[in-house]
Amino acid sequence: MRRLFPVGLALLVLFECANVYFIMPLPGSQRMRSLDAAYALWSARWLVRALAAVLIGVGAWSQLRARAAALKFMLPATALVGALVWYINFRMAADQMFRQPTVVRLVAASENTVALDRLVVGIERNGEARAYPLQIIGYHHHLRDSIAGEEVLVTYCTVCRTGRVFTPLVQSERQQFRLVGMDHFNAMLEDEATGSWWRQANGEAVVGPRKGTLLHEVPSRQVTLQRWLSLHPNSLVLQPDATFASEYAKDYAYERGTSRKRLTGTDTTSWGDKSWVVGLTVGGQSRAYDWNHLERDKVINDMLGGTPIVIALASDSLSFFAFERPDSATTFRVENDSLVTVSALPDPAPRYAFNGRGSSGALVPLVASQEFWHSWRTFQPATDQFPAPNRSVQP
């Protein structure tokens, strides 16, 4: 019976380490198909902890009955394991490492303190616009807000380099979420109601009672704040929470792609794990567009899922836009930060601003995301590539 004490301690240590290993970006963990195991461990955490506590308690009682001197061993061992358990659950837990803002404050452009060359995730609904700087939401990973009377869940994952905005409703019921960890280098959120885990990259519940459910995605743009305000001058801009000033005080390396960090750094080549792509899914077909190609040509005219599309890059080389083309015969070039039809007729050629509005009506915007290539291909496994590796495309 005395051996139950070290067995209980060992069980608790192994369990807590496994519990955090499978759902955090630790060496090897993100390349394993371990999501089901991670969820099973998390779901059984109180049962396992209770079992470990019983073993520790029974073993400790037996140790003390046999020899009082055992107390000298038991107290330090228990304290050490207790400190480890506390550290794992209150320092290594995702929602403790990346806490939610204490206040969500958005102001008009005239009061904004965020640098205009910082990247933002922007949304526009029913004439209202909001901009969420990456330097803020990149730390928090997700935050709740509302626009035009509609609640939104704004998310960003720095390890897969993608921002997504969702409506936090399931069967018309408002959901509360917390950051629970990461799987395959993508942030994982847990809903409070059922404990299901949701993938940030596509808003899908991947384990738990709501597995297979999808959150409705709200179209968003990733552009510089200056570009966003030029298109939406009345937009409100999320401001830094003073509580997290040190977390927001990051340089521009991540946003500009000059960082070479293991998890969040950029690969400047094409089709490397950390290379940038623009991902679109249209008509059931997914395609990744090489960022280097877009940066070189500034515009890509293509057909995707039977739909003629155009992707354009602004002069800041960071703000990108995707639209449906009016028809397959109409192609565009970028000129003075506008989309201009290539056709010589009519004269002058129709011109469209990057908000899609132009002299010949409006272009239909498409949901497009900038991501690391490893992220897009993982969560869109049927994707193809543009241009295909080892094949050049004439401008």
PAVOKE-150185 format. One record per residue (C-alpha): residue in one letter; x, y, z. Coordinates in nm, 2 decimals. Example, Ala and Ser with C-alpha at 12.3 -4.5 7.8 and 13.67 -1.06 7.14 Angstrom:
2
A  1.23  -0.45  0.78
S  1.37  -0.11  0.71
//
This chain:
395
M  0.00  0.00  0.00
R  0.29  0.23  0.07
R  0.39  0.21  -0.30
L  0.07  0.38  -0.39
F  0.21  0.72  -0.29
P  0.48  0.74  -0.55
V  0.25  0.57  -0.80
G  -0.01  0.84  -0.75
L  0.25  1.11  -0.78
A  0.39  0.96  -1.10
L  0.04  0.92  -1.25
L  -0.04  1.28  -1.18
V  0.28  1.41  -1.33
L  0.25  1.20  -1.64
F  -0.11  1.29  -1.69
E  -0.06  1.67  -1.65
C  0.24  1.66  -1.89
A  0.05  1.46  -2.15
N  -0.26  1.69  -2.10
V  -0.06  1.99  -2.20
Y  0.18  1.83  -2.45
F  -0.09  1.71  -2.70
I  -0.26  2.05  -2.72
M  0.03  2.30  -2.71
P  0.31  2.37  -2.96
L  0.57  2.15  -2.80
P  0.84  1.96  -3.00
G  0.66  1.70  -3.22
S  0.32  1.75  -3.08
Q  0.17  1.95  -3.36
R  0.26  1.70  -3.63
M  0.08  1.41  -3.46
R  -0.28  1.31  -3.52
S  -0.34  1.35  -3.15
L  -0.65  1.56  -3.13
D  -0.88  1.28  -3.01
A  -0.63  1.17  -2.75
A  -0.59  1.53  -2.63
Y  -0.97  1.57  -2.60
A  -1.01  1.24  -2.42
L  -0.74  1.34  -2.17
W  -0.89  1.68  -2.11
S  -1.24  1.53  -2.07
A  -1.12  1.28  -1.82
R  -0.90  1.53  -1.63
W  -1.10  1.53  -1.30
L  -1.15  1.16  -1.30
V  -0.77  1.10  -1.34
R  -0.69  1.37  -1.08
A  -0.93  1.21  -0.84
L  -0.78  0.87  -0.89
A  -0.43  1.01  -0.84
A  -0.54  1.19  -0.52
V  -0.68  0.87  -0.38
L  -0.36  0.68  -0.46
I  -0.15  0.95  -0.30
G  -0.37  0.97  0.00
V  -0.39  0.60  0.07
G  -0.02  0.56  0.01
A  0.07  0.85  0.23
W  -0.14  0.71  0.51
S  0.03  0.38  0.48
Q  0.37  0.54  0.48
L  0.30  0.74  0.79
R  0.16  0.44  0.98
A  0.47  0.24  0.90
R  0.73  0.51  0.98
A  0.70  0.87  1.07
A  1.03  0.95  0.91
A  0.86  0.91  0.57
L  0.72  1.25  0.62
K  1.06  1.40  0.53
F  1.03  1.24  0.19
M  0.66  1.29  0.13
L  0.63  1.66  0.20
P  0.90  1.77  -0.06
A  0.78  1.52  -0.32
T  0.42  1.64  -0.28
A  0.53  2.01  -0.29
L  0.73  1.95  -0.60
V  0.45  1.77  -0.78
G  0.20  2.04  -0.66
A  0.42  2.32  -0.80
L  0.45  2.13  -1.13
V  0.07  2.08  -1.15
W  0.01  2.45  -1.07
Y  0.26  2.57  -1.33
I  0.11  2.35  -1.60
N  -0.24  2.46  -1.53
F  -0.19  2.83  -1.45
R  0.12  2.92  -1.66
M  0.12  2.68  -1.95
A  -0.25  2.68  -2.01
A  -0.34  2.86  -2.33
D  -0.60  3.09  -2.18
Q  -0.36  3.19  -1.91
M  -0.07  3.26  -2.15
F  -0.30  3.46  -2.38
R  -0.56  3.63  -2.17
Q  -0.87  3.81  -2.29
P  -0.87  4.20  -2.29
T  -1.02  4.36  -1.98
V  -1.18  4.62  -2.21
V  -1.27  4.63  -2.58
R  -1.25  5.00  -2.68
L  -1.30  5.11  -3.04
V  -1.26  5.48  -3.14
A  -1.29  5.69  -3.45
A  -0.99  5.75  -3.67
S  -0.94  6.10  -3.52
E  -0.88  5.94  -3.18
N  -0.68  5.64  -3.30
T  -0.34  5.57  -3.15
V  -0.25  5.26  -3.36
A  0.02  5.32  -3.63
L  -0.14  5.35  -3.97
D  0.11  5.10  -4.13
R  0.00  4.82  -3.89
L  -0.20  4.54  -4.04
V  -0.57  4.50  -3.93
V  -0.85  4.25  -3.98
G  -1.14  4.47  -4.11
I  -1.51  4.40  -4.13
E  -1.80  4.60  -4.27
R  -2.16  4.52  -4.21
N  -2.46  4.73  -4.31
G  -2.26  5.05  -4.35
E  -2.06  5.01  -4.03
A  -1.69  4.92  -4.02
R  -1.45  4.80  -3.76
A  -1.07  4.75  -3.77
Y  -0.89  4.51  -3.54
P  -0.50  4.55  -3.54
L  -0.30  4.23  -3.56
Q  -0.07  4.35  -3.28
I  -0.37  4.32  -3.05
I  -0.58  4.03  -3.17
G  -0.26  3.83  -3.25
Y  -0.19  3.82  -2.87
H  -0.54  3.76  -2.76
H  -0.62  3.51  -3.04
H  -0.99  3.59  -3.01
L  -1.22  3.86  -2.88
R  -1.59  3.94  -2.88
D  -1.75  4.25  -3.03
S  -2.06  4.37  -3.21
I  -2.12  4.56  -3.53
A  -2.45  4.68  -3.67
G  -2.63  4.50  -3.39
E  -2.46  4.17  -3.47
E  -2.22  3.99  -3.24
V  -1.89  3.88  -3.39
L  -1.60  3.66  -3.28
V  -1.28  3.81  -3.42
T  -1.00  3.55  -3.43
Y  -0.63  3.55  -3.53
C  -0.37  3.27  -3.52
T  -0.01  3.39  -3.55
V  0.12  3.04  -3.61
C  -0.09  2.98  -3.92
R  -0.10  3.36  -4.01
T  -0.47  3.38  -4.06
G  -0.76  3.60  -3.93
R  -1.12  3.48  -3.93
V  -1.44  3.65  -3.81
F  -1.74  3.44  -3.71
T  -2.09  3.48  -3.58
P  -2.07  3.32  -3.23
L  -2.41  3.16  -3.26
V  -2.50  2.79  -3.27
Q  -2.87  2.71  -3.33
S  -2.95  3.07  -3.25
E  -2.78  3.05  -2.91
R  -2.50  3.28  -2.81
Q  -2.17  3.10  -2.74
Q  -1.88  3.18  -2.51
F  -1.54  3.06  -2.61
R  -1.20  3.02  -2.45
L  -0.86  2.95  -2.60
V  -0.78  2.58  -2.51
G  -0.46  2.52  -2.71
M  -0.35  2.43  -3.06
D  -0.37  2.15  -3.31
H  -0.16  2.12  -3.63
F  -0.04  2.47  -3.56
N  -0.39  2.62  -3.55
A  -0.55  2.78  -3.25
M  -0.83  2.58  -3.08
L  -1.13  2.73  -2.90
E  -1.36  2.56  -2.66
D  -1.72  2.65  -2.62
E  -1.85  2.69  -2.26
A  -2.18  2.52  -2.32
T  -2.07  2.17  -2.44
G  -1.69  2.18  -2.41
S  -1.65  2.11  -2.78
W  -1.33  2.22  -2.95
W  -1.35  2.45  -3.26
R  -1.08  2.51  -3.51
Q  -0.99  2.88  -3.57
A  -0.89  2.82  -3.94
N  -1.25  2.74  -4.05
G  -1.48  2.77  -3.75
E  -1.55  2.40  -3.74
A  -1.61  2.19  -3.42
V  -1.37  1.91  -3.46
V  -1.42  1.71  -3.14
G  -1.69  1.70  -2.87
P  -2.07  1.70  -2.88
R  -2.09  1.96  -3.16
K  -1.84  1.79  -3.39
G  -1.91  1.88  -3.75
T  -2.09  2.20  -3.67
L  -1.96  2.51  -3.85
L  -1.98  2.87  -3.73
H  -2.10  3.12  -3.99
E  -1.80  3.32  -4.13
V  -1.83  3.69  -4.15
P  -1.63  3.83  -4.46
S  -1.32  4.02  -4.35
R  -1.01  4.19  -4.50
Q  -0.65  4.19  -4.40
V  -0.50  4.52  -4.49
T  -0.30  4.80  -4.35
L  -0.49  5.04  -4.12
Q  -0.42  5.33  -4.36
R  -0.57  5.13  -4.65
W  -0.87  5.03  -4.45
L  -0.94  5.39  -4.34
S  -0.90  5.52  -4.70
L  -1.18  5.28  -4.79
H  -1.38  5.32  -4.47
P  -1.31  5.66  -4.33
N  -1.58  5.63  -4.07
S  -1.45  5.30  -3.94
L  -1.39  5.24  -3.57
V  -1.05  5.11  -3.47
L  -0.97  4.88  -3.17
Q  -0.73  5.04  -2.93
P  -0.47  4.87  -2.71
D  -0.57  4.76  -2.36
A  -0.32  4.92  -2.12
T  -0.31  4.59  -1.91
F  -0.13  4.42  -2.19
A  0.10  4.70  -2.31
S  0.41  4.48  -2.29
E  0.25  4.21  -2.50
Y  0.15  4.46  -2.77
A  0.50  4.62  -2.78
K  0.61  4.40  -3.06
D  0.82  4.51  -3.36
Y  0.70  4.49  -3.72
A  0.89  4.17  -3.81
Y  0.59  3.94  -3.79
E  0.36  4.16  -3.99
R  0.62  4.25  -4.25
G  0.74  3.89  -4.29
T  1.10  3.95  -4.18
S  1.07  3.74  -3.86
R  1.25  3.40  -3.88
K  1.11  3.26  -3.55
R  1.04  2.88  -3.55
L  0.66  2.91  -3.50
T  0.57  3.24  -3.65
G  0.86  3.33  -3.88
T  0.82  3.36  -4.26
D  0.99  3.16  -4.53
T  1.05  3.40  -4.82
T  1.06  3.12  -5.08
S  0.75  2.99  -5.26
W  0.57  2.68  -5.13
G  0.77  2.63  -4.81
D  0.59  2.55  -4.49
K  0.60  2.91  -4.38
S  0.56  3.07  -4.72
W  0.27  3.31  -4.76
V  -0.03  3.22  -4.98
V  -0.37  3.37  -5.05
G  -0.63  3.10  -5.01
L  -0.98  3.10  -5.17
T  -1.26  2.85  -5.19
V  -1.52  2.92  -5.47
G  -1.78  2.68  -5.60
G  -1.64  2.40  -5.39
Q  -1.29  2.43  -5.53
S  -1.00  2.55  -5.31
R  -0.68  2.71  -5.45
A  -0.37  2.86  -5.29
Y  -0.21  3.15  -5.47
D  0.16  3.21  -5.43
W  0.22  3.54  -5.25
N  0.55  3.60  -5.43
H  0.38  3.57  -5.77
L  0.11  3.82  -5.65
E  0.37  4.05  -5.52
R  0.55  4.05  -5.85
D  0.25  4.09  -6.08
K  0.02  4.28  -5.84
V  -0.28  4.11  -6.00
I  -0.40  3.75  -6.07
N  -0.69  3.69  -6.31
D  -0.81  3.33  -6.28
M  -1.10  3.09  -6.30
L  -1.19  2.91  -5.98
G  -1.49  2.67  -5.93
G  -1.63  2.79  -6.26
T  -1.62  3.16  -6.14
P  -1.39  3.42  -6.30
I  -1.20  3.59  -6.01
V  -0.93  3.86  -5.96
I  -0.69  3.90  -5.68
A  -0.51  4.24  -5.64
L  -0.23  4.37  -5.42
A  -0.21  4.73  -5.32
S  0.11  4.94  -5.35
D  0.19  4.89  -4.98
S  0.25  4.52  -5.08
L  0.05  4.40  -4.78
S  -0.31  4.49  -4.85
F  -0.48  4.24  -5.08
F  -0.83  4.20  -5.22
A  -1.03  3.94  -5.41
F  -1.34  3.98  -5.63
E  -1.55  3.80  -5.88
R  -1.49  3.94  -6.23
P  -1.80  4.04  -6.43
D  -1.73  3.77  -6.68
S  -1.45  3.55  -6.80
A  -1.36  3.79  -7.09
T  -1.30  4.08  -6.85
T  -0.95  4.09  -6.70
F  -0.79  4.35  -6.48
R  -0.47  4.52  -6.42
V  -0.37  4.73  -6.12
E  -0.31  5.10  -6.18
N  -0.28  5.37  -5.91
D  -0.43  5.14  -5.65
S  -0.73  5.07  -5.86
L  -0.85  4.78  -6.07
V  -0.87  4.88  -6.43
T  -1.01  4.65  -6.71
V  -0.75  4.55  -6.96
S  -1.00  4.57  -7.26
A  -0.96  4.89  -7.46
L  -1.33  4.93  -7.49
P  -1.52  5.11  -7.37
D  -1.30  5.42  -7.34
P  -1.21  5.51  -7.08
A  -1.18  5.16  -6.94
P  -1.39  5.09  -6.63
R  -1.21  5.15  -6.31
Y  -1.28  5.00  -5.96
A  -1.16  5.10  -5.62
F  -1.03  4.83  -5.38
N  -1.37  4.83  -5.21
G  -1.51  4.70  -5.53
R  -1.70  5.01  -5.63
G  -1.65  5.15  -5.97
S  -1.78  5.34  -6.27
S  -1.96  5.03  -6.40
G  -2.13  4.92  -6.07
A  -1.97  4.71  -5.80
L  -1.76  4.39  -5.80
V  -1.87  4.10  -5.58
P  -1.61  4.06  -5.30
L  -1.48  3.71  -5.22
V  -1.36  3.57  -4.89
A  -0.98  3.53  -4.92
S  -0.72  3.47  -4.65
Q  -0.35  3.51  -4.62
E  -0.20  3.20  -4.46
F  0.12  3.01  -4.42
W  0.12  2.74  -4.69
H  0.13  2.46  -4.42
S  -0.19  2.59  -4.27
W  -0.39  2.62  -4.59
R  -0.29  2.28  -4.72
T  -0.36  2.11  -4.38
F  -0.72  2.25  -4.35
Q  -0.79  2.25  -4.72
P  -0.64  1.91  -4.82
A  -0.81  1.91  -5.16
T  -0.65  2.24  -5.26
D  -0.44  2.30  -5.57
Q  -0.18  2.56  -5.63
F  -0.13  2.87  -5.85
P  0.11  2.86  -6.01
A  0.19  2.49  -5.97
P  0.54  2.43  -5.84
N  0.81  2.43  -6.11
R  0.57  2.60  -6.35
S  0.58  2.96  -6.43
V  0.28  3.18  -6.53
Q  0.33  3.46  -6.78
P  0.22  3.80  -6.64
//
